[in-house]
């Protein structure tokens, strides 16, 4: 009962915060940056270890500089997400601009469906709102429900603004079947590590062995729906640009794991260009391959045979 009361109080506090204009929220973000980085050192060890392992070509001073820029951006991102509660359509359209979307629109305008691949890079939450405003048809962001039902309800509500229809991961196939014959988009954030039991395919990601989710590949090969990678670029604080890149237009013709490698390499290149905008505080490499897992090396041997 106490936990529930605290959760409701937290939601009320977030609602009040979201009423503040973004310049004020960014001032608060600057204060939070000092607290989480310089005072409390929130996940500083995890971030430093991830950066050192992923970017061994960087010197320690360079790693520390990226680390600081990451935490500064993370503080801003927290308040941008809070602002989602009441940010206007006009504000999102001004701050999150989509470019090169003609090909994706052509599919949707013909009543066809597309798959969107993205990652926890830049403000993926504003991106979810922006997709709902920039493209026709139904938009289904695939998400992992939070363990706290009160906060999960709040996040689902703010993410569903502007027409989005959130789908829990385990309900994806049901939603796909229901959307058959309709103009629709299914968005996948494919950089989150699968659970230990669902880690079936491993490859090298940022110089380390990493398990990769296979959901978007399985669905694409089954439906032959084209895949677009929505590449996010941070222009300046609070302003973003998305390049709608056609990643794979004929998934049914690809080899096993080829699509998974495509989007993994695409993200890897994005991160190398501007690493501070990826979620380095996530424990991405906490699991190791098991004997029955498929690795990239095994896949190459299988193709050669």
C-alpha positions in Angstrom: 0.0 0.0 0.0 2.9 2.4 0.9 4.7 1.5 -2.3 1.5 2.2 -4.3 1.1 5.6 -2.6 4.7 6.5 -3.3 4.2 5.6 -7.0 1.1 7.7 -7.3 3.0 10.6 -5.6 5.8 10.1 -8.1 3.3 10.3 -11.1 1.8 13.5 -9.6 5.3 15.0 -9.3 6.1 14.1 -12.9 2.9 15.7 -14.1 3.7 19.0 -12.3 7.3 18.9 -13.7 6.0 18.4 -17.2 4.1 21.7 -17.0 7.4 23.6 -16.9 8.8 25.0 -20.2 11.7 23.2 -21.7 14.3 26.0 -21.0 13.5 25.6 -17.3 13.7 21.8 -17.5 17.1 22.0 -19.2 18.3 24.2 -16.3 17.2 21.5 -13.9 18.9 19.0 -16.2 22.2 20.8 -15.7 21.8 20.5 -11.9 20.9 16.8 -12.2 24.0 16.2 -14.4 26.3 17.5 -11.6 24.5 15.3 -9.1 24.4 12.0 -11.0 27.9 12.4 -12.4 30.1 14.3 -10.0 28.3 13.7 -6.7 26.6 10.3 -6.8 28.5 8.7 -9.7 25.3 6.9 -11.0 26.4 3.8 -13.0 29.7 5.6 -13.7 31.6 2.3 -13.4 29.3 0.6 -15.9 29.5 3.4 -18.4 33.3 3.7 -18.1 33.7 -0.1 -18.5 31.4 -0.2 -21.5 33.2 2.7 -23.2 36.7 1.3 -22.6 35.7 -2.1 -24.0 33.7 -0.7 -27.0 36.1 2.0 -28.0 39.6 0.7 -27.3 41.1 3.0 -29.9 40.2 6.0 -27.7 42.6 7.3 -25.0 41.5 7.5 -21.4 41.1 11.3 -21.6 38.9 10.9 -24.7 36.8 8.2 -23.0 36.3 10.5 -20.0 35.2 13.3 -22.2 32.7 11.0 -24.0 31.5 9.8 -20.6 30.8 13.4 -19.4 29.0 14.3 -22.6 26.9 11.1 -22.2 25.8 11.9 -18.7 25.1 15.5 -19.6 22.9 14.3 -22.5 21.3 11.6 -20.2 20.2 14.4 -17.7 18.6 16.3 -20.6 16.9 13.2 -21.9 15.3 12.5 -18.5 13.6 15.9 -18.5 12.6 15.6 -22.2 10.9 12.3 -21.4 9.1 14.0 -18.5 7.9 16.8 -20.9 6.2 14.1 -23.1 3.2 14.3 -20.7 2.0 17.6 -22.2 4.3 18.6 -25.1 2.3 19.9 -28.0 2.1 18.4 -31.5 3.6 21.7 -32.9 6.6 21.4 -30.5 7.3 17.8 -31.5 7.0 18.6 -35.2 9.5 21.5 -34.7 12.0 19.6 -32.6 11.8 16.1 -34.3 12.1 16.4 -38.1 11.9 13.4 -40.4 13.8 13.5 -43.7 13.9 11.2 -46.8 10.6 9.7 -45.8 9.1 9.5 -49.4 9.8 5.8 -49.9 8.3 4.8 -46.6 5.3 7.0 -47.3 4.9 5.3 -50.7 4.4 1.9 -49.1 2.0 3.3 -46.5 0.0 5.3 -49.0 -0.6 2.1 -51.0 -2.1 0.5 -47.9 1.0 -1.6 -47.2 3.0 -2.0 -44.0 6.5 -1.4 -43.0 8.8 -2.3 -40.1 10.9 0.3 -38.4 14.2 -0.5 -36.7 15.6 1.9 -34.1 17.6 1.9 -30.9 18.1 3.6 -27.6 20.0 6.4 -29.3 19.1 10.1 -29.0 15.6 10.7 -27.7 13.8 7.5 -28.9 10.7 8.5 -26.9 10.1 11.8 -28.8 10.8 9.7 -31.9 7.9 7.5 -31.0 5.6 10.5 -30.8 7.1 12.0 -34.0 6.4 8.9 -36.0 2.7 9.0 -35.1 2.5 12.6 -36.4 4.5 12.1 -39.6 3.2 8.9 -41.2 -0.3 7.7 -42.1 -1.8 4.5 -40.9 -1.5 2.8 -37.5 1.8 3.0 -35.6 2.6 0.1 -33.2 5.7 0.7 -31.0 6.8 -2.6 -29.5 7.7 -2.1 -25.9 8.7 -4.0 -22.8 6.3 -3.4 -19.9 7.7 -1.9 -16.7 7.6 -4.0 -13.5 5.8 -1.2 -11.7 2.2 -1.2 -13.1 1.5 2.4 -12.0 4.5 3.8 -13.8 3.9 1.4 -16.7 0.4 2.9 -17.1 1.8 6.4 -17.1 4.5 5.7 -19.7 2.0 3.9 -21.9 -0.3 6.9 -21.7 2.3 9.4 -22.7 3.8 7.2 -25.4 0.3 6.7 -26.9 -0.3 10.3 -27.5 -0.9 11.4 -31.1 -2.4 8.0 -32.1 0.3 5.5 -31.2 -0.8 2.0 -30.2 1.7 0.4 -27.9 2.1 -3.4 -28.1 3.9 -5.5 -25.5 6.6 -7.7 -26.9 4.8 -10.9 -26.4 1.7 -9.6 -28.2 3.5 -8.7 -31.4 2.3 -11.6 -33.6 -1.3 -11.1 -32.5 -1.1 -7.4 -33.4 0.5 -8.2 -36.8 -2.3 -10.6 -37.6 -4.9 -8.0 -36.6 -3.3 -5.4 -38.8 -3.1 -7.5 -41.9 -4.4 -5.6 -45.0 -4.0 -2.3 -43.3 -1.5 0.5 -43.6 0.7 0.1 -40.5 4.1 0.5 -39.0 5.7 -1.7 -36.3 8.7 -0.1 -34.5 11.4 -2.2 -32.8 14.2 -1.0 -30.5 16.7 -3.7 -31.3 19.7 -2.8 -29.2 18.2 -4.1 -25.9 19.8 -7.4 -24.8 17.4 -10.4 -24.9 16.9 -12.3 -21.6 19.4 -15.0 -20.9 17.0 -17.8 -22.0 16.2 -15.9 -25.2 19.8 -15.3 -26.2 20.0 -17.6 -29.2 22.2 -15.6 -31.7 25.5 -14.0 -30.9 27.7 -11.7 -32.9 30.4 -9.0 -32.4 28.9 -5.7 -31.4 31.3 -2.9 -30.6 34.1 -5.4 -30.3 32.4 -7.6 -27.8 30.2 -10.8 -28.0 26.6 -9.7 -27.7 23.3 -11.5 -28.1 20.9 -9.8 -30.5 17.1 -9.9 -30.6 15.8 -11.8 -33.7 12.2 -10.5 -33.6 12.3 -8.1 -36.4 14.2 -10.5 -38.7 11.7 -13.3 -38.0 8.7 -11.1 -38.7 10.3 -9.5 -41.8 11.1 -12.8 -43.4 7.7 -14.2 -42.6 5.8 -11.1 -43.9 8.3 -9.7 -46.4 7.5 -6.3 -45.1 10.3 -3.8 -45.9 12.5 -2.6 -43.1 13.5 1.0 -42.6 16.2 2.1 -40.1 15.3 5.5 -38.5 18.7 7.0 -38.0 18.5 9.7 -35.3 20.9 12.7 -35.4 21.1 15.2 -32.5 21.4 18.6 -34.0 21.5 20.6 -30.8 19.9 20.4 -27.4 16.3 19.5 -27.8 16.4 19.3 -31.6 16.6 16.1 -33.7 16.6 14.9 -37.3 15.7 11.4 -38.5 16.9 9.9 -41.7 14.5 7.2 -42.9 17.0 4.8 -44.4 15.7 1.7 -46.4 17.6 -1.1 -44.7 16.1 -4.1 -46.4 13.2 -3.9 -49.0 13.0 -7.6 -49.7 13.5 -9.5 -46.5 12.2 -12.8 -47.8 15.3 -13.0 -50.1 17.9 -12.7 -47.3 19.9 -15.4 -45.7 19.4 -16.4 -42.1 20.7 -13.7 -39.7 21.5 -11.4 -42.5 19.0 -8.8 -41.4 20.1 -9.0 -37.9 23.7 -8.3 -39.0 22.5 -5.4 -41.1 20.8 -3.5 -38.3 23.6 -4.4 -35.9 26.3 -2.9 -38.1 24.1 0.1 -38.9 23.8 0.9 -35.2 27.4 0.2 -34.6 28.4 2.8 -37.2 25.9 5.4 -35.7 27.5 4.9 -32.3 31.0 5.2 -33.5 30.2 8.6 -35.2 28.7 10.2 -32.1 28.9 7.8 -29.1 27.6 10.1 -26.4 24.0 9.7 -27.5 23.7 5.9 -27.0 22.5 4.5 -23.7 25.9 3.4 -22.2 24.4 2.9 -18.7 22.6 -0.2 -19.9 24.4 -3.5 -19.0 24.4 -4.6 -22.6 27.1 -7.3 -22.3 26.2 -9.0 -19.0 25.5 -12.4 -20.6 28.0 -14.7 -22.3 27.3 -17.2 -25.1 26.2 -20.7 -24.2 27.2 -23.9 -26.0 23.9 -24.2 -27.9 23.9 -20.5 -29.0 24.5 -19.6 -32.7 27.4 -17.3 -33.2 28.5 -15.3 -36.3 31.4 -17.6 -36.8 29.1 -20.7 -36.8 26.8 -18.9 -39.2 29.7 -18.3 -41.6 30.8 -22.0 -41.5 27.2 -23.0 -42.1 26.9 -20.8 -45.2 30.3 -22.1 -46.6 29.1 -25.7 -46.2 
